[in-house]
Amino acid sequence: MKSLTYRVLLNKEPEGGYTVTVPSLPGCITYGETVDEAMVMAKEAIELYVESLVENNEPIPDETNTLEYSITLTATA
């Protein structure tokens, strides 16, 4: 089996905890009360998502050709 790596984005929620999304896997979203729990939940969600793709003979997304940049802007009110 080949090794897969995915970016995960954690969004701190106002009511507490973190929502986790995986940009390369549409609909792969989970939640954790702490960053550590969110990462454990993310790993489980990704594993289940990829397992479902394999079972349905669907292609597994790959981030090898993905470039990531951040842009910071200063907004004037």
Buried (B, 14 or more C-beta within 10 A) or exposed (E): EEEBEBEBEBEEEEEEBBBBBBBBBEEBBBBBEEEEBBBEBBBEBBEEBBEEBEEEEEEEBEBEEEEEEEEEEEEEE
